[in-house]
Amino acid sequence: MADDKEKKKGRGPRGRRWWMWRLGVSGLIALFLAFLAVPGVLLARQVSNMRHTVRVLEAGNKRRSFPEIRAGVQQLDAETRNALAWMQWMGYLSVVPGIGRQYQDGEHAFRAVDQALRGMNLLMPALDRVAPLLGYRGGSGPEHLRTGKQKISAVVSALPILGPALRRAYPDFVRANRALAAIRPADFHGFLRPLASKVATAQSLVNTAVKNMPLIYQSTSALQNILGDPSPKRYLLIFQNSGELRATGGFMTAYAYVTVDHGKLGHIYAENMYLLDAQVTYHPPASTVIGTYLPVTYWHLRDANTSPNLPTTVSYIKKFYASIPNAPKIDGVIFIDTWFVDDLIGDVGSVTVPSLEGPVKLTAQNANVEMEYMAERRHLPDSQRKQFIGHAMKVLFKDVMHAHGSELVRILKTVDQGLNRKFILLYFNNPQAEAMAKRYHWAGTMDRTVPGDYLSVVDENLLGHKDNYDMFYHIATHIARVDGRWQETSSITYIDPAIDNGWLFVPYHSWVRFYVPWGSQLISITGVDGIPPEVYGNTTVHKTVFGGHVDLPPRTAADQPVSTHTVTVTYWLPQGIHMGSLTVQLQPGVNHQTFTLRDGGIQKTMPFTRDVRIKLPALP
């Protein structure tokens, strides 16, 4: 009877199992609700709130209301932190096959937004001061400015306010950039696929912005000066043709002036460098190399960029420029080479340039040949033959100034690459501005002192026409211990696939120089012609220089082997040199190049697109 009563109450063995099963199911449901359903619902609610706040921000931006933007950023910051908290409850999804990567991408995206918003909040007091200058209502700055020029000028003047705020916010933007970089656009499939390109664009834009933020907060005074505050600045632009390589990037084919007044760029009109050269009254005798191989009797302005150390080259240019009657005062010189112009044309798609024969469409692929044809094959007088280049630069810069969206992102990347690959070189008369350019390796300076070994190979195209459009270089160096001393063998190999057509491409002739540590002693040099090589100490850059003249074999048909040649120098490094590292500096204007280091039994080959400092392993 007792057992029957227990069974009726559900307390028998079978009843207990049933209750335990119910309890287990209830527990699983509770766990499901605790770890998936509830956080998922709350996360979805937060995302919905964030979307609403973004719309509010967009509306505030459209109304140019800074208080609405400030409140929206604070609200979005709080919502993003809440969303991240609920995502952490669902962290186990990161290891679930099929959705793990998408979950991780989502978490990285939220973290990027969170860190960026933290940085924005730190910037808010400074942005409040400059908001009216940018056309927003409700900030604490002056609101009486009307014209765009006045506002640009005021923003430039506000750099000292923005600089310290940006310094405080910079670590947050760095963390945001790191989180954003961890997202893989390739993970976006199906209905998410359209986001892939947007994520890639955001990654590129944010990375470029973060990379250049220190430029603003470390150099506000220098930037103000460069941008023409408090007084306008005039710069001499020199366009270098990298198809005819010279020490600073190419033959100086055209020039222009640009004025910057409180951040506002003036008009840019390019002219033939020969026209400026014709006004020069300073005519010193040509150097041995230039006089022998160009050949000319006098040294000309157009051939003044013979030193790979840009400040030295500018000092030469200034001597010529100072002799021009009534030459406009300049505050600096900016060198722009062929590769940068090609990339800019690619960024805007193409440019159509008027000419005497009708409009000519330039693309990144055909620009070099088209401009060479207009300059050299039309047989126009000097006053006209390079006018086409000036027209092309005018059209190109106009398109660049009006770029926006993804096109602007591409242009910013091209400028960043141009500065770091030495396709753009900067020189400023102002000491602070010049120091800033040197600090960011944009000034084209050859390192005078380095903590260890050093190498820079500089090639100058002398009557090789435009072979450098197609030329490929390979630089190599081998370091070894011989009889208790350090011996180094460095070489440059030329690979020229161009076929001689008598005007654009011809057999290559050049003068090559190896800049090595001061006090190095030449053992041998091979691959140069019968002209006695140069061996001297350059006190300006504190380097020993070995140089010689090079003749590549001609190539007149496609079925002939590609033209190749190697110049090699072997030398003793100076006694007492510390061999912990090797600094290799890139010659400006070189677009296709690799570098190989053989250090003992280790060999490493790499693309050579910017200055590098390589740590050397311990050698016997």
C-alpha positions in Angstrom: 0.0 0.0 0.0 2.8 2.4 0.8 4.4 1.7 -2.5 1.2 2.5 -4.3 0.9 5.7 -2.4 4.4 6.7 -3.4 3.8 5.9 -7.0 0.6 8.0 -6.9 2.6 10.9 -5.7 5.2 10.3 -8.4 7.9 9.5 -5.9 8.7 6.0 -7.1 11.9 5.3 -9.1 10.2 5.9 -12.4 8.6 9.1 -11.1 11.9 10.3 -9.8 13.5 9.7 -13.1 10.8 11.6 -14.8 11.2 14.6 -12.5 15.0 14.5 -13.0 14.5 14.4 -16.8 12.1 17.4 -16.5 14.7 19.2 -14.3 17.4 18.5 -16.9 15.4 19.8 -19.8 14.5 22.9 -17.8 18.1 23.4 -17.0 19.1 23.1 -20.7 16.4 25.5 -21.6 17.6 27.9 -18.9 21.2 27.6 -20.1 20.0 28.2 -23.7 18.1 31.3 -22.6 21.0 32.5 -20.5 23.8 32.0 -23.0 22.0 32.4 -26.4 18.5 33.5 -26.5 18.5 36.3 -23.9 21.9 37.8 -24.9 21.0 37.4 -28.6 17.7 39.3 -28.0 19.4 42.0 -26.0 22.3 42.2 -28.5 19.8 42.6 -31.3 18.0 45.3 -29.3 21.3 47.1 -28.8 22.1 46.9 -32.5 18.7 48.3 -33.3 19.4 51.2 -30.9 22.7 51.8 -32.5 21.2 52.0 -36.0 18.7 54.5 -34.7 21.5 56.6 -33.1 23.5 56.5 -36.3 20.5 57.9 -38.1 20.2 60.6 -35.5 23.9 61.4 -36.0 23.4 61.5 -39.8 20.5 63.9 -39.3 22.5 66.1 -36.9 25.3 66.2 -39.4 23.0 67.1 -42.2 21.6 70.0 -40.0 25.2 70.9 -39.2 24.3 70.8 -35.5 27.4 70.1 -33.3 25.4 69.5 -30.1 23.4 66.8 -31.7 26.6 65.1 -33.0 28.3 65.3 -29.6 25.2 63.8 -27.9 24.9 61.1 -30.6 28.6 60.1 -30.3 28.2 59.8 -26.5 25.0 57.7 -26.9 26.5 55.5 -29.5 29.6 55.0 -27.3 27.4 53.7 -24.5 25.4 51.5 -26.8 28.5 50.0 -28.3 29.9 49.0 -24.9 26.6 47.4 -24.0 26.6 45.4 -27.3 30.2 44.3 -26.6 29.1 43.1 -23.1 26.3 41.0 -24.5 28.6 39.6 -27.3 31.0 38.3 -24.6 28.1 36.2 -23.1 28.0 34.5 -26.5 31.8 34.1 -26.9 31.4 30.4 -27.3 30.1 31.1 -30.8 33.7 31.9 -31.9 34.5 28.2 -32.0 31.3 27.0 -33.7 32.1 25.7 -37.2 30.5 27.7 -40.0 29.8 30.9 -38.0 32.9 31.2 -35.8 34.8 33.5 -38.2 31.7 35.7 -38.7 31.3 36.0 -35.0 34.9 37.0 -34.5 34.6 39.6 -37.4 31.6 41.1 -35.7 33.4 41.3 -32.3 36.4 43.0 -34.0 34.0 45.5 -35.7 32.3 46.4 -32.4 35.7 46.8 -30.7 36.9 49.0 -33.5 33.8 51.2 -33.2 34.1 51.3 -29.4 37.7 52.4 -29.4 37.1 55.0 -32.2 34.2 56.5 -30.2 36.4 56.7 -27.1 38.9 58.6 -29.1 36.2 60.8 -30.5 35.0 61.6 -27.0 38.5 62.7 -26.0 38.6 65.0 -29.1 35.2 66.6 -28.4 36.5 69.6 -26.4 38.9 70.5 -29.2 36.3 69.8 -31.9 33.8 72.0 -30.0 36.3 74.9 -30.5 36.7 74.3 -34.3 33.2 73.1 -35.1 31.9 76.5 -36.3 35.0 76.9 -38.5 33.9 73.7 -40.3 30.4 75.1 -40.7 28.7 73.5 -37.7 26.3 75.3 -35.3 26.6 75.2 -31.6 30.3 75.0 -31.0 32.3 77.5 -28.9 34.4 78.9 -31.7 33.7 81.9 -33.9 30.6 81.6 -36.2 31.0 84.8 -38.2 33.2 83.2 -40.9 31.4 83.0 -44.3 33.6 81.9 -47.1 35.3 78.5 -47.5 38.7 80.2 -47.7 38.0 81.9 -44.3 37.0 78.6 -42.7 40.1 76.7 -44.1 42.3 79.4 -42.8 40.7 79.2 -39.4 41.1 75.4 -39.2 44.8 75.7 -40.1 45.1 78.3 -37.3 43.4 75.9 -34.9 46.0 73.1 -35.4 47.6 74.0 -32.0 44.3 73.2 -30.3 43.7 70.0 -32.2 47.3 68.7 -31.8 47.3 68.0 -28.0 43.8 66.6 -28.1 44.8 64.2 -30.9 47.8 63.1 -29.0 45.5 62.0 -26.1 43.1 60.3 -28.4 45.7 58.6 -30.6 46.1 55.4 -28.5 42.3 54.7 -28.9 42.5 55.2 -32.6 45.5 52.9 -32.8 43.5 50.2 -31.0 40.5 50.8 -33.3 42.7 50.4 -36.3 44.1 47.2 -35.0 40.7 45.7 -34.3 39.5 46.8 -37.8 42.5 45.3 -39.4 41.6 41.9 -37.8 38.4 41.7 -39.8 38.6 39.5 -43.0 36.5 40.9 -45.8 36.7 37.5 -47.4 34.5 36.1 -44.6 31.5 38.1 -45.8 29.2 35.8 -47.9 25.7 35.8 -49.2 23.7 38.9 -48.2 26.7 40.2 -46.3 28.9 40.2 -49.4 28.3 43.9 -50.2 29.9 44.8 -46.9 33.2 43.3 -47.9 34.2 46.2 -50.1 33.0 48.7 -47.6 35.1 47.0 -44.8 38.2 47.0 -47.1 37.7 50.7 -47.8 37.3 51.5 -44.2 40.4 49.5 -43.3 42.5 51.3 -45.8 41.2 54.8 -44.9 41.5 54.3 -41.1 45.0 52.8 -41.5 46.2 55.7 -43.5 44.6 58.2 -41.1 46.1 56.6 -38.0 49.5 56.4 -39.6 49.5 60.1 -40.2 47.9 61.3 -37.0 51.3 61.7 -35.3 52.3 64.1 -38.1 49.6 66.5 -36.8 50.1 66.3 -33.1 53.9 66.2 -33.3 54.3 68.9 -35.9 51.5 71.4 -35.6 53.8 74.5 -35.8 55.6 73.1 -38.8 52.4 72.2 -40.6 51.0 75.6 -40.0 54.1 77.1 -41.6 53.9 74.7 -44.6 50.2 75.5 -45.1 50.9 79.2 -45.2 49.9 80.4 -41.8 50.5 83.1 -40.8 51.9 84.1 -44.2 51.5 82.5 -47.7 54.1 80.2 -48.9 55.3 79.6 -52.5 56.9 76.3 -53.5 58.8 75.4 -56.6 57.4 72.1 -58.0 59.9 70.1 -60.0 58.5 67.2 -62.1 61.1 64.5 -62.6 61.0 62.0 -65.4 61.9 58.7 -63.8 62.3 57.1 -67.3 65.6 59.0 -67.4 66.8 58.2 -63.9 68.9 60.8 -62.0 70.2 60.8 -58.4 67.0 62.3 -56.9 64.5 60.5 -59.1 64.7 61.5 -62.7 65.5 64.2 -65.2 63.9 67.5 -64.3 61.6 67.9 -67.2 59.1 70.5 -66.0 58.4 73.0 -63.2 55.6 74.9 -61.7 54.9 77.2 -58.8 52.2 76.6 -56.2 51.1 79.0 -53.5 49.5 77.9 -50.2 47.7 80.6 -48.3 46.3 79.4 -44.9 45.7 76.0 -46.3 44.2 77.2 -49.6 46.1 75.9 -52.8 46.6 78.3 -55.6 46.6 77.4 -59.3 49.3 75.1 -60.6 50.6 75.6 -64.1 53.6 73.4 -65.3 56.1 74.7 -67.8 59.1 73.2 -69.6 62.2 73.1 -67.5 64.3 74.3 -70.5 62.4 77.6 -70.4 63.4 78.2 -66.8 67.0 77.1 -67.6 67.1 79.6 -70.4 66.7 82.4 -67.8 69.7 81.3 -65.7 72.8 83.4 -65.8 75.0 81.2 -63.6 77.0 78.9 -65.8 79.7 77.0 -63.9 81.8 74.4 -65.8 80.2 70.9 -65.9 81.5 68.2 -63.6 83.7 65.5 -65.1 80.9 62.9 -65.3 78.3 65.3 -66.8 80.7 67.0 -69.1 82.0 63.7 -70.5 78.9 61.7 -70.8 76.0 64.0 -71.6 78.1 65.9 -73.1 77.8 69.6 -72.3 80.3 72.4 -71.7 78.5 74.1 -68.9 76.5 72.7 -65.9 72.8 73.5 -66.3 69.9 73.8 -63.9 68.2 70.9 -65.5 71.2 68.7 -64.6 71.6 70.0 -61.1 70.1 67.0 -59.2 73.4 65.1 -59.2 73.5 64.4 -55.4 71.3 61.7 -53.9 71.2 63.8 -50.7 68.3 66.1 -51.5 69.4 69.1 -49.4 72.7 69.1 -51.3 70.9 68.9 -54.7 68.6 71.8 -53.6 71.7 73.9 -52.7 72.9 73.4 -56.3 69.5 74.3 -57.7 69.3 77.4 -55.5 72.6 78.7 -57.0 71.1 78.5 -60.5 67.7 79.8 -59.4 69.2 82.8 -57.6 70.8 84.0 -60.9 67.5 84.3 -62.7 66.5 88.0 -62.9 63.3 88.7 -60.9 62.8 85.1 -60.0 59.9 84.7 -57.5 60.9 84.0 -54.0 60.3 80.4 -53.0 59.9 78.8 -49.6 60.8 75.2 -50.6 61.1 72.7 -53.4 58.8 69.7 -54.0 60.0 67.0 -56.3 57.4 64.8 -58.0 58.3 61.8 -60.2 56.8 59.9 -63.0 55.5 56.9 -60.9 53.5 59.2 -58.6 51.9 60.9 -61.5 51.0 57.6 -63.1 49.4 56.4 -59.9 47.4 59.6 -59.6 46.1 59.2 -63.1 45.1 55.6 -62.2 43.3 56.8 -59.1 41.1 59.2 -61.0 40.6 56.7 -63.9 42.1 58.8 -66.7 42.5 62.4 -67.8 41.7 64.0 -71.1 44.2 66.7 -72.2 43.7 69.2 -75.0 46.4 69.3 -77.7 47.0 70.7 -81.2 46.0 67.3 -82.6 42.8 67.1 -80.5 42.0 65.7 -77.1 44.4 63.0 -75.8 43.3 60.5 -73.2 45.9 59.6 -70.6 45.8 56.4 -68.5 48.2 55.0 -66.0 49.3 52.6 -68.7 49.9 55.0 -71.6 50.7 58.3 -70.0 54.5 58.0 -70.2 54.6 57.1 -73.8 52.0 59.7 -74.8 53.8 62.5 -73.0 57.1 61.5 -74.5 55.6 61.4 -77.9 54.2 64.9 -77.5 57.5 66.2 -76.1 60.0 64.5 -78.4 58.3 63.2 -81.6 56.3 66.2 -82.7 59.4 68.2 -83.3 57.9 71.3 -81.8 60.0 74.3 -80.6 61.1 74.3 -77.0 58.5 76.8 -76.0 55.7 74.4 -77.0 57.1 70.8 -77.0 56.5 70.2 -73.3 53.4 72.4 -73.0 51.4 69.2 -73.1 52.9 68.1 -69.8 51.8 71.4 -68.3 48.3 70.9 -69.6 48.2 67.3 -68.3 49.3 68.4 -64.8 46.7 71.1 -64.7 43.9 68.7 -65.7 45.2 66.0 -63.3 45.5 68.2 -60.3 42.0 69.7 -60.9 40.5 66.1 -60.9 42.5 65.3 -57.7 41.2 68.3 -55.9 37.6 67.4 -56.7 38.0 63.7 -55.6 35.7 62.2 -53.0 34.6 58.8 -51.7 36.7 55.7 -52.7 38.5 57.8 -55.2 39.8 60.1 -52.4 40.8 57.0 -50.4 42.9 55.8 -53.3 44.6 59.2 -53.7 45.4 59.4 -50.0 47.0 55.9 -50.3 49.0 57.0 -53.4 50.3 60.2 -51.6 51.3 58.1 -48.6 53.1 55.6 -50.8 54.7 58.3 -52.8 56.2 59.9 -49.7 57.5 56.6 -48.3 58.8 55.2 -51.6 60.5 58.6 -52.5 58.3 59.3 -55.5 57.7 62.6 -53.7 60.5 64.5 -52.0 60.1 67.6 -49.8 62.5 70.4 -49.0 61.5 73.4 -46.9 63.4 76.6 -46.1 61.7 76.7 -42.6 63.9 74.7 -40.2 61.0 73.2 -38.3 59.2 72.1 -41.5 62.4 70.6 -42.8 63.1 68.8 -39.5 59.5 67.4 -39.8 60.2 66.1 -43.3 63.4 64.5 -42.2 61.7 62.9 -39.2 59.2 61.1 -41.5 61.9 60.2 -44.1 60.3 62.5 -46.7 63.2 64.8 -47.2 65.4 62.6 -49.3 68.3 62.8 -47.0 71.2 60.3 -47.0 71.9 59.1 -43.5 75.1 60.7 -42.4 75.6 58.5 -39.4 74.2 55.0 -38.9 74.7 52.4 -36.2 76.5 49.9 -38.3 77.0 49.0 -41.9 75.6 51.1 -44.8 74.9 50.8 -48.5 73.2 53.0 -51.1 73.5 52.3 -54.9 72.8 55.3 -57.1 72.4 55.0 -60.9 72.2 57.9 -63.3 70.9 57.4 -66.8 73.3 59.3 -69.1 72.0 59.2 -72.7 70.1 56.0 -72.1 66.9 57.9 -73.1 63.9 56.5 -71.2 65.0 52.9 -70.6 64.2 53.3 -66.9 60.5 52.9 -67.7 61.3 49.2 -68.2 64.5 48.7 -66.3 64.6 46.3 -63.4 67.4 46.4 -60.8 68.7 43.8 -58.4 71.1 44.9 -55.7 73.0 42.4 -53.6 75.6 42.5 -50.9 77.7 39.7 -49.3 79.3 40.3 -45.9 82.1 38.0 -44.8 84.9 37.8 -42.2 88.3 37.5 -44.0 91.6 37.4 -42.1 90.1 39.1 -39.1 88.6 41.9 -41.2 85.1 42.6 -42.6 84.9 42.3 -46.3 81.9 43.3 -48.3 81.0 42.6 -51.9 78.1 44.7 -53.3 76.6 44.6 -56.8 73.9 46.1 -59.0 72.4 44.0 -61.8 70.6 45.7 -64.7 67.8 43.9 -66.5 66.6 45.9 -69.5 63.9 44.3 -71.7 63.4 47.4 -73.8 64.1 47.1 -77.6 66.0 49.9 -79.2 63.6 52.1 -81.2 66.0 55.0 -81.7 64.1 57.6 -79.6 62.4 56.3 -76.5 64.6 53.3 -75.9 68.3 53.0 -76.8 71.3 51.1 -75.6 71.6 52.0 -71.9 74.5 54.2 -70.7 74.8 55.3 -67.0 77.1 56.3 -64.2 76.7 54.2 -61.1 77.9 55.0 -57.5 78.1 52.8 -54.4 77.9 54.8 -51.1 79.5 52.8 -48.3 80.8 53.4 -44.8 83.3 56.2 -44.5 86.9 54.8 -44.5 86.1 51.7 -46.6 88.9 50.6 -48.9 88.3 49.5 -52.5 89.7 46.0 -53.4 88.2 45.7 -56.9 85.5 47.0 -59.2 84.2 45.0 -62.2 81.6 45.6 -64.9 82.5 49.3 -65.7 84.0 50.4 -69.0 87.5 51.6 -69.6 87.0 55.0 -68.0 88.9 55.1 -64.7 86.4 54.6 -61.8 85.9 57.2 -59.1 87.0 56.5 -55.6 86.6 59.4 -53.1 85.3 60.4 -49.7 82.1 62.5 -49.7 82.4 64.7 -46.6 78.8 66.0 -46.9 77.2 62.7 -46.4 80.2 61.1 -44.7 80.5 58.2 -47.1 83.1 56.6 -49.2 82.0 56.4 -52.9 83.0 54.0 -55.6 81.7 54.8 -59.1 82.1 53.9 -62.7 80.5 54.2 -66.2 78.3 51.4 -67.5 77.4 50.3 -71.1 74.6 47.7 -71.5 74.7 45.5 -74.6 72.2 46.7 -77.2 68.9 44.8 -78.0 67.4 45.5 -81.4 64.8 42.7 -81.7 62.4 40.7 -79.5 64.1 37.4 -80.3 67.4 38.7 -78.8 68.1 38.0 -75.1 67.1 40.6 -72.6 69.9 43.1 -72.0 71.6 42.4 -68.7 74.8 43.6 -67.0 76.3 43.5 -63.5 78.7 45.9 -61.7 80.4 44.6 -58.6 82.6 46.3 -56.0 84.5 44.5 -53.3 85.9 46.5 -50.4 87.2 46.3 -46.8 84.9 47.9 -44.3 86.6 50.3 -41.8 88.3 48.9 -38.7 86.1 49.0 -35.6 82.8 49.1 -37.4 79.9 47.7 -35.4 78.2 45.0 -37.5 74.9 44.7 -35.6 72.9 46.1 -38.5 72.9 47.1 -42.2 71.1 50.2 -43.4 70.2 50.2 -47.1 68.8 53.4 -48.6 66.7 53.4 -51.7 67.4 55.7 -54.6 64.4 58.0 -55.4 62.6 57.3 -58.7 63.3 53.5 -58.8 60.1 51.5 -59.2 61.3 47.9 -59.9 64.0 46.6 -57.6 64.9 43.8 -55.3 67.6 43.4 -52.7 69.6 40.3 -51.5 71.7 40.1 -48.4 74.1 37.2 -47.9 75.4 37.2 -44.4 77.6 34.2 -43.6 75.4 31.2 -44.5 72.1 33.2 -44.5 70.7 34.6 -47.7 67.6 36.7 -47.9 65.9 38.4 -50.9 63.2 41.0 -50.6 61.4 43.7 -52.6 63.3 46.9 -52.2 60.7 49.7 -52.1 61.9 51.9 -49.2 64.8 52.4 -46.8 65.5 49.4 -44.6 67.6 48.6 -41.6 68.4 44.9 -41.3 69.5 43.3 -38.1 72.6 41.2 -38.8 73.0 37.8 -37.1 76.1 37.2 -35.0 79.0 36.4 -37.4 82.1 34.5 -36.6 
